[in-house]
Amino acid sequence: MQSRDLSPNHYTLNAFLDGLCKVQQIDKAMILLRKMEDSKFVPDIVTYTILINGMCNAGKLNDAQGLFNCLNARGLQPNVWTYNVIIHGLCKGGCMEEAYQLLREMEGNGCLPNDVTYNTIIQGLLRNNENTRAAELVNEMVERGFSADVVTTELWVKYVVTNETSSFSKASMMTAFDQIKSDSFADSVRKPKPKMKLIELKMPPEQKQTITRIIFGLLKEHGPLTIADTWERVQMPSCIV
């Protein structure tokens, strides 16, 4: 760039750093970071968040945690994106207690969690069979006005349908399930069309595929059901022990 009389800036350097991280060239990304630290382009929170995300995706979770823990010493305050990135990395690595503690700490550090934060950690908890804590966070998420995304909804429905033992009450589980289900799913199964007319779901293809997998799972277990009966089957107490 300099040979063409083009001067780099924070935007171009961060974009280059992001490119290195996406191809998991973390060592080269670290070299670029050091050069930025020694130049007039002091790395900002975006720079470090990109690098933390790259480390998590490359399986370098310890390095990502170390860099995250050094942010305050560098005079930087993690934003919600930074927290979401490290929480996602911890969940992916099965470090659920550390992810949960970060969720609790971030508000004390002046950073409020958002819907991505809650969906990320709830999905991690469900995948690691920490269902009691997942149910608690579902309630907390809804109380704060956030909604479950399609992945969280699918994981919760699968748990409700297939779980044979529960560490929390039926009432708590059903309350959480009623809160977490997507409006599009509820509308489609509560109002079957007359004469078995095809229901056209107005949603992205990936959401249609998710709903299809959920319904087929129910049909596989219970046999042929109408759409309305499928929804009723999901809510039956016999689905929850």
Backbone hydrogen bonds in HBPLUS format (Angstrom, degrees):
<---DONOR---> <-ACCEPTOR-->    atom                        ^
c    i                          cat <-CA-CA->   ^        H-A-AA   ^      H-
h    n   atom  resd res      DA  || num        DHA   H-A  angle D-A-AA Bond
n    s   type  num  typ     dist DA aas  dist angle  dist       angle   num
A0004-ARG N   A0001-MET O   3.07 MM   3  5.35 146.8  2.18 103.9 113.9     1
A0006-LEU N   A0001-MET O   2.83 MM   5  4.92 156.7  1.88 145.2 143.2     2
A0005-ASP N   A0002-GLN O   3.02 MM   3  4.88 154.5  2.09 110.3 109.6     3
A0013-LEU N   A0009-ASN O   2.99 MM   4  6.12 166.8  2.00 159.2 163.4     4
A0014-ASN N   A0010-HIS O   2.86 MM   4  5.90 160.8  1.90 148.3 154.0     5
A0015-ALA N   A0011-TYR O   2.95 MM   4  6.10 152.2  2.03 143.9 152.0     6
A0016-PHE N   A0012-THR O   2.92 MM   4  6.13 153.1  1.99 144.2 151.4     7
A0017-LEU N   A0013-LEU O   2.86 MM   4  6.08 157.0  1.92 147.1 153.8     8
A0018-ASP N   A0014-ASN O   2.85 MM   4  6.04 153.4  1.92 144.6 151.9     9
A0019-GLY N   A0015-ALA O   2.99 MM   4  6.24 151.0  2.08 142.3 149.8    10
A0020-LEU N   A0016-PHE O   3.06 MM   4  6.40 154.8  2.13 148.5 154.5    11
A0021-CYS N   A0017-LEU O   3.00 MM   4  6.28 157.2  2.06 148.7 155.1    12
A0022-LYS N   A0018-ASP O   2.93 MM   4  6.13 151.2  2.02 148.2 155.9    13
A0025-GLN N   A0020-LEU O   2.79 MM   5  5.07 167.0  1.81 156.6 152.0    14
A0024-GLN N   A0021-CYS O   2.92 MM   3  4.67 156.2  1.97 104.2 108.0    15
A0029-ALA N   A0025-GLN O   2.98 MM   4  6.23 149.6  2.07 145.7 155.4    16
A0030-MET N   A0026-ILE O   2.85 MM   4  6.11 149.4  1.95 149.1 156.5    17
A0031-ILE N   A0027-ASP O   3.08 MM   4  6.39 147.4  2.19 140.7 149.3    18
A0032-LEU N   A0028-LYS O   3.01 MM   4  6.31 157.8  2.06 147.8 153.1    19
A0033-LEU N   A0029-ALA O   2.92 MM   4  6.21 151.3  2.01 143.3 151.8    20
A0034-ARG N   A0030-MET O   2.97 MM   4  6.25 159.7  2.02 148.8 152.9    21
A0035-LYS N   A0031-ILE O   3.02 MM   4  6.32 154.1  2.09 146.4 153.7    22
A0036-MET N   A0032-LEU O   2.91 MM   4  6.18 150.7  2.00 147.4 155.6    23
A0037-GLU N   A0033-LEU O   2.90 MM   4  6.21 154.1  1.97 150.4 157.8    24
A0038-ASP N   A0034-ARG O   3.07 MM   4  6.31 138.1  2.25 140.0 150.6    25
A0039-SER N   A0036-MET O   3.08 MM   3  5.05 158.5  2.13 102.3 108.9    26
A0048-TYR N   A0044-ASP O   3.22 MM   4  6.63 162.2  2.26 156.0 159.1    27
A0049-THR N   A0045-ILE O   2.91 MM   4  5.99 152.3  1.99 142.6 150.8    28
A0050-ILE N   A0046-VAL O   2.99 MM   4  6.14 160.7  2.02 152.1 156.4    29
A0051-LEU N   A0047-THR O   3.17 MM   4  6.46 158.7  2.22 145.7 151.3    30
A0052-ILE N   A0048-TYR O   2.84 MM   4  6.04 160.9  1.87 151.3 156.5    31
A0053-ASN N   A0049-THR O   2.92 MM   4  6.05 161.2  1.96 148.9 154.0    32
A0054-GLY N   A0050-ILE O   2.96 MM   4  6.19 155.2  2.02 144.5 151.7    33
A0055-MET N   A0051-LEU O   2.90 MM   4  6.17 155.9  1.96 150.9 157.0    34
A0056-CYS N   A0052-ILE O   2.98 MM   4  6.24 160.1  2.02 149.3 154.5    35
A0057-ASN N   A0053-ASN O   2.98 MM   4  6.21 164.4  2.00 153.0 156.9    36
A0058-ALA N   A0054-GLY O   2.99 MM   4  6.11 135.1  2.19 138.8 150.7    37
A0058-ALA N   A0055-MET O   3.19 MM   3  5.04 127.8  2.47  91.5 105.3    38
A0060-LYS N   A0055-MET O   2.76 MM   5  4.87 149.4  1.85 161.0 153.2    39
A0059-GLY N   A0056-CYS O   3.10 MM   3  5.22 160.5  2.14 106.4 111.1    40
A0064-ALA N   A0060-LYS O   3.01 MM   4  6.30 154.7  2.07 148.4 156.3    41
A0065-GLN N   A0061-LEU O   2.88 MM   4  6.14 159.0  1.92 153.8 158.8    42
A0066-GLY N   A0062-ASN O   2.93 MM   4  6.12 157.2  1.98 144.5 151.2    43
A0067-LEU N   A0063-ASP O   2.94 MM   4  6.18 158.6  1.98 150.2 155.1    44
A0068-PHE N   A0064-ALA O   2.91 MM   4  6.09 158.1  1.96 147.0 153.8    45
A0069-ASN N   A0065-GLN O   2.86 MM   4  6.05 158.0  1.91 151.1 156.6    46
A0070-CYS N   A0067-LEU O   3.17 MM   3  5.19 144.0  2.30  97.6 108.1    47
A0071-LEU N   A0068-PHE O   3.22 MM   3  5.53 166.3  2.24 111.1 115.3    48
A0074-ARG N   A0070-CYS O   3.20 MM   4  6.48 129.4  2.47 141.7 155.3    49
A0074-ARG N   A0071-LEU O   2.93 MM   3  5.10 136.4  2.12 100.7 113.9    50
A0076-LEU N   A0071-LEU O   3.00 MM   5  5.22 166.0  2.02 143.6 141.1    51
A0075-GLY N   A0072-ASN O   2.95 MM   3  5.03 158.8  2.00 108.2 111.9    52
A0083-TYR N   A0079-ASN O   3.02 MM   4  6.40 164.0  2.05 158.4 162.4    53
A0084-ASN N   A0080-VAL O   2.86 MM   4  6.00 159.8  1.90 146.6 152.7    54
A0085-VAL N   A0081-TRP O   2.95 MM   4  6.15 153.3  2.02 148.3 155.1    55
A0086-ILE N   A0082-THR O   3.13 MM   4  6.43 167.1  2.14 155.9 157.6    56
A0087-ILE N   A0083-TYR O   2.85 MM   4  5.93 160.3  1.89 154.1 160.5    57
A0088-HIS N   A0084-ASN O   2.91 MM   4  5.94 155.5  1.97 140.8 147.7    58
A0089-GLY N   A0085-VAL O   3.03 MM   4  6.28 155.6  2.09 143.7 150.6    59
A0090-LEU N   A0086-ILE O   2.92 MM   4  6.15 155.1  1.98 146.3 152.7    60
A0091-CYS N   A0087-ILE O   2.89 MM   4  6.10 160.1  1.93 150.9 156.4    61
A0092-LYS N   A0088-HIS O   2.89 MM   4  6.05 161.5  1.92 150.0 155.3    62
A0093-GLY N   A0089-GLY O   3.01 MM   4  6.18 140.2  2.17 137.6 148.2    63
A0095-CYS N   A0090-LEU O   2.79 MM   5  4.97 149.5  1.88 158.6 152.1    64
A0094-GLY N   A0091-CYS O   3.01 MM   3  5.02 160.4  2.05 104.1 109.8    65
A0099-ALA N   A0095-CYS O   3.09 MM   4  6.35 155.3  2.16 147.8 155.4    66
A0100-TYR N   A0096-MET O   2.85 MM   4  6.02 159.2  1.89 149.9 155.4    67
A0101-GLN N   A0097-GLU O   2.96 MM   4  6.16 156.1  2.02 145.3 151.6    68
A0102-LEU N   A0098-GLU O   3.04 MM   4  6.25 150.7  2.12 143.4 150.7    69
A0103-LEU N   A0099-ALA O   3.07 MM   4  6.39 151.6  2.15 145.2 152.8    70
A0104-ARG N   A0100-TYR O   3.10 MM   4  6.46 151.8  2.19 146.0 153.1    71
A0105-GLU N   A0101-GLN O   2.86 MM   4  6.06 141.4  2.01 142.6 154.2    72
A0106-MET N   A0102-LEU O   2.92 MM   4  5.92 148.8  2.02 152.3 157.4    73
A0108-GLY N   A0105-GLU O   3.05 MM   3  5.30 116.2  2.47 103.0 118.4    74
A0109-ASN N   A0105-GLU O   3.13 MM   4  6.46 127.9  2.41 143.3 157.9    75
A0109-ASN N   A0106-MET O   3.06 MM   3  5.00 135.9  2.27  93.0 105.9    76
A0111-CYS N   A0106-MET O   2.91 MM   5  5.27 158.8  1.95 147.4 145.6    77
A0110-GLY N   A0107-GLU O   2.93 MM   3  5.06 157.4  1.98 111.4 113.1    78
A0118-TYR N   A0114-ASN O   3.19 MM   4  6.58 163.8  2.22 158.0 160.4    79
A0119-ASN N   A0115-ASP O   2.94 MM   4  6.06 170.3  1.95 152.5 155.7    80
A0120-THR N   A0116-VAL O   2.90 MM   4  5.88 159.5  1.94 147.9 153.9    81
A0121-ILE N   A0117-THR O   3.17 MM   4  6.39 169.0  2.18 152.6 154.5    82
A0122-ILE N   A0118-TYR O   2.91 MM   4  5.95 161.5  1.94 154.9 160.8    83
A0123-GLN N   A0119-ASN O   3.02 MM   4  6.01 160.6  2.06 143.4 148.6    84
A0124-GLY N   A0120-THR O   3.11 MM   4  6.34 153.9  2.18 141.2 148.6    85
A0125-LEU N   A0121-ILE O   2.89 MM   4  6.10 157.3  1.94 148.4 154.0    86
A0126-LEU N   A0122-ILE O   2.96 MM   4  6.17 163.5  1.99 152.3 156.3    87
A0127-ARG N   A0123-GLN O   2.97 MM   4  6.13 158.7  2.02 147.8 153.7    88
A0128-ASN N   A0124-GLY O   3.07 MM   4  6.22 131.3  2.32 137.1 149.5    89
A0128-ASN N   A0125-LEU O   3.16 MM   3  5.11 132.3  2.40  93.5 106.6    90
A0130-GLU N   A0125-LEU O   2.79 MM   5  4.89 164.9  1.81 152.9 148.9    91
A0129-ASN N   A0126-LEU O   3.15 MM   3  4.98 161.9  2.18 106.1 106.5    92
A0134-ALA N   A0130-GLU O   3.14 MM   4  6.32 150.9  2.23 141.9 150.8    93
A0135-ALA N   A0131-ASN O   2.90 MM   4  6.08 157.2  1.95 148.2 152.7    94
A0136-GLU N   A0132-THR O   3.11 MM   4  6.43 153.8  2.18 145.8 153.0    95
A0137-LEU N   A0133-ARG O   3.00 MM   4  6.27 154.2  2.06 148.3 154.8    96
A0138-VAL N   A0134-ALA O   2.89 MM   4  6.16 144.1  2.02 146.2 156.9    97
A0139-ASN N   A0135-ALA O   3.15 MM   4  6.42 164.9  2.17 150.0 152.1    98
A0140-GLU N   A0136-GLU O   3.03 MM   4  6.29 156.5  2.08 142.1 149.2    99
A0141-MET N   A0137-LEU O   2.74 MM   4  5.82 157.5  1.79 145.5 151.8   100
A0142-VAL N   A0138-VAL O   3.00 MM   4  6.24 164.3  2.02 154.5 157.6   101
A0143-GLU N   A0139-ASN O   2.98 MM   4  6.14 158.3  2.03 147.5 153.8   102
A0144-ARG N   A0140-GLU O   3.15 MM   4  6.36 135.8  2.35 140.1 150.7   103
A0144-ARG N   A0141-MET O   3.17 MM   3  5.27 132.7  2.40  95.8 108.4   104
A0146-PHE N   A0141-MET O   3.05 MM   5  5.43 161.8  2.09 152.9 147.3   105
A0145-GLY N   A0142-VAL O   2.91 MM   3  5.03 160.4  1.95 108.0 113.5   106
A0153-THR N   A0149-ASP O   3.03 MM   4  6.25 164.1  2.05 155.5 160.4   107
A0154-GLU N   A0150-VAL O   2.99 MM   4  6.12 160.1  2.03 144.2 149.1   108
A0155-LEU N   A0151-VAL O   3.02 MM   4  6.24 166.8  2.03 154.3 157.3   109
A0156-TRP N   A0152-THR O   2.97 MM   4  6.17 157.6  2.02 150.6 156.8   110
A0157-VAL N   A0153-THR O   2.92 MM   4  6.12 164.5  1.94 155.3 159.4   111
A0158-LYS N   A0154-GLU O   2.99 MM   4  6.17 164.7  2.02 152.1 156.3   112
A0159-TYR N   A0155-LEU O   3.04 MM   4  6.25 149.9  2.13 139.8 148.1   113
A0160-VAL N   A0156-TRP O   2.92 MM   4  6.19 163.9  1.94 155.1 158.9   114
A0161-VAL N   A0157-VAL O   2.97 MM   4  6.16 160.0  2.01 153.7 158.6   115
A0162-THR N   A0158-LYS O   2.98 MM   4  5.94 164.0  2.00 149.1 153.3   116
A0163-ASN N   A0159-TYR O   2.91 MM   4  5.33 152.0  1.99 144.4 148.3   117
A0173-MET N   A0169-SER O   3.05 MM   4  6.31 158.3  2.10 147.7 153.9   118
A0174-MET N   A0170-LYS O   2.89 MM   4  6.11 168.8  1.90 160.7 162.7   119
A0175-THR N   A0171-ALA O   2.93 MM   4  6.04 154.1  2.00 146.0 153.5   120
A0176-ALA N   A0172-SER O   3.00 MM   4  6.16 161.5  2.04 145.3 150.2   121
A0177-PHE N   A0173-MET O   2.83 MM   4  6.08 154.7  1.89 147.2 155.3   122
A0178-ASP N   A0174-MET O   2.83 MM   4  5.97 161.5  1.86 147.8 152.2   123
A0179-GLN N   A0175-THR O   3.11 MM   4  6.31 145.3  2.23 140.6 149.7   124
A0180-ILE N   A0176-ALA O   2.91 MM   4  6.07 145.1  2.03 145.7 155.7   125
A0181-LYS N   A0177-PHE O   3.08 MM   4  6.07 149.0  2.18 155.9 159.2   126
A0186-ALA N   A0182-SER O   3.07 MM   4  6.34 164.3  2.09 153.2 157.7   127
A0187-ASP N   A0183-ASP O   2.86 MM   4  6.00 167.8  1.88 155.4 158.5   128
A0188-SER N   A0184-SER O   3.12 MM   4  6.14 153.8  2.19 138.7 145.5   129
A0189-VAL N   A0185-PHE O   3.16 MM   4  6.34 149.7  2.26 148.3 154.9   130
A0190-ARG N   A0186-ALA O   2.97 MM   4  5.89 145.6  2.10 150.5 158.8   131
A0197-LYS N   A0194-PRO O   3.22 MM   3  6.03 153.6  2.29 120.9 125.6   132
A0207-GLN N   A0204-PRO O   3.08 MM   3  5.54 131.5  2.32 111.1 122.9   133
A0208-LYS N   A0204-PRO O   3.24 MM   4  6.63 153.7  2.31 149.4 157.2   134
A0209-GLN N   A0205-PRO O   2.97 MM   4  6.25 155.5  2.03 152.0 158.5   135
A0210-THR N   A0206-GLU O   3.11 MM   4  6.32 150.3  2.20 136.9 144.4   136
A0211-ILE N   A0207-GLN O   3.02 MM   4  6.29 166.6  2.04 153.6 155.9   137
A0212-THR N   A0208-LYS O   2.92 MM   4  6.12 157.1  1.97 147.6 154.6   138
A0213-ARG N   A0209-GLN O   2.98 MM   4  6.22 155.3  2.04 147.0 152.7   139
A0214-ILE N   A0210-THR O   3.05 MM   4  6.38 156.8  2.11 150.0 156.3   140
A0215-ILE N   A0211-ILE O   2.99 MM   4  6.25 167.5  2.00 156.0 158.4   141
A0216-PHE N   A0212-THR O   2.91 MM   4  6.05 164.2  1.94 152.2 157.0   142
A0217-GLY N   A0213-ARG O   2.98 MM   4  6.10 146.9  2.09 141.0 149.7   143
A0218-LEU N   A0214-ILE O   3.18 MM   4  6.56 149.3  2.27 145.1 152.7   144
A0219-LEU N   A0215-ILE O   2.94 MM   4  6.27 159.7  1.98 152.8 158.6   145
A0220-LYS N   A0216-PHE O   2.88 MM   4  6.01 151.8  1.96 146.0 153.2   146
A0221-GLU N   A0217-GLY O   3.28 MM   4  6.47 144.9  2.41 136.7 144.7   147
A0221-GLU N   A0218-LEU O   3.15 MM   3  5.24 123.6  2.48  95.4 109.2   148
A0222-HIS N   A0218-LEU O   2.84 MM   4  5.99 161.9  1.87 157.2 162.6   149
A0223-GLY N   A0219-LEU O   2.72 MM   4  4.76 141.6  1.86 132.9 137.1   150
A0230-THR N   A0226-THR O   2.84 MM   4  6.08 146.4  1.96 146.2 155.9   151
A0231-TRP N   A0227-ILE O   3.12 MM   4  6.48 157.8  2.17 151.1 154.9   152
A0232-GLU N   A0228-ALA O   3.00 MM   4  6.31 160.1  2.04 148.4 154.3   153
A0233-ARG N   A0229-ASP O   2.76 MM   4  5.91 149.8  1.84 146.0 154.4   154
A0234-VAL N   A0230-THR O   3.09 MM   4  6.40 150.8  2.17 146.3 153.0   155
A0235-GLN N   A0231-TRP O   3.30 MM   4  6.63 147.7  2.42 143.3 151.1   156
A0235-GLN N   A0232-GLU O   3.15 MM   3  5.22 122.3  2.50  95.3 109.3   157
A0236-MET N   A0233-ARG O   3.25 MM   3  5.16 152.7  2.33  98.2 106.3   158
A0239-CYS N   A0236-MET O   2.98 MM   3  5.68 163.6  2.00 121.7 126.9   159
A0240-ILE N   A0237-PRO O   2.92 MM   3  5.38 157.1  1.98 113.5 121.1   160
